[in-house]
Amino acid sequence: MKQKLFVTVAVICLTQAAFAVPPITYVDGRPQAGLRLEAKDQGVVLKHGGGPGDCDRLGAREAIVFEDQGIYYLHYDAAGPKGWLASLATSKDLVHWDKQGDILDFGQPGSLDSASASSPWVIRDGKWWHMFYLGTPNATRAPDYVPSFPYLTLKARSLSPAGPWEKQYAAAPFTAQPGTYYSATASPGHIVKHKGEFLMFFSASTPGPQIKRTLGIARAKNLDGPWTVSPEPIVPLAEQIENSSLYYEPKNKTWFLFTNHIGINGRKQEFTDAVWVYWSKYLNHWDPKNKAVVLDGRNCSWSQECIGMPSVVKVGKRLALFYDAPGGDSISHMKRDIGLAWLELPLTIPVSPVK
């Protein structure tokens, strides 16, 4: 009897990483994810406030992490007294972070980044580190200064991952185009080098009143351009996703794309409600049916409603997943902190459980 009980418990534990539960439904009928590939939440690792120059007094969000020579670099959107700017924190263990302060500044009045220079994705090629960041000339009123449409992709470069960064306005890769799936948003995302070219999985959206969101691919042979944007997104606009972070699992030769889902509540308020993951064998072909929930209010230990942008980095035999959230039942853009969750490697493709 004891032996049979042990086997049953073992099977349950092994299948917890990928399983199906009743999915969250949305009042406007937007697509839902029926499977779960759950991360194990560790909790908050970087609180807002206390950054140099009071840079993150009003919030810390959109954490983007990479490693170089044993040091982890975390760029995040620091909501300061004048608006949102990209700020840097460094760590050797992903838990204890040394805040370095803002690494970009606002552009001059009338420039494309005069209201925000934030959310930077960084990639090295040769001697240069290339940064692609979100710029916008618009933001809400004081004191929050939340960046507003259009969200654009701008560029900077440095000889060091720690900066200083030199803005390259002339090398801006692409911009929002009227009448396309990226007419309101064409903001940066994860970049991978594949078969001799660079692929950026950028965030795309159409304007309100009913905003639609998805991801597109922009391609270039050289990080200074020119860039070509795919005429169609990787999944339909109805998916309501934004931001991207990719991981390739060599065990099953599968790409996993982590992204932020935008949900909607009964009061018709939209907010970042979950981290989703899509998977594909081919970078250029994605099926919207192949998706699962990774982190939401069901498995986050400190934020029950709102889960913000993900980024992932491999650490030994685990995949670290960073995200932001306001905590509790808040869905606010402000006063967010940065959390850390984990996925065991190798990643497996979620499937429906055996009854």
Order of alpha helices (4+ residues) and beta strands (2+ residues): alpha-beta-beta-beta-beta-beta-beta-beta-beta-beta-beta-beta-beta-beta-beta-beta-beta-beta-beta-beta-beta-beta-beta-beta
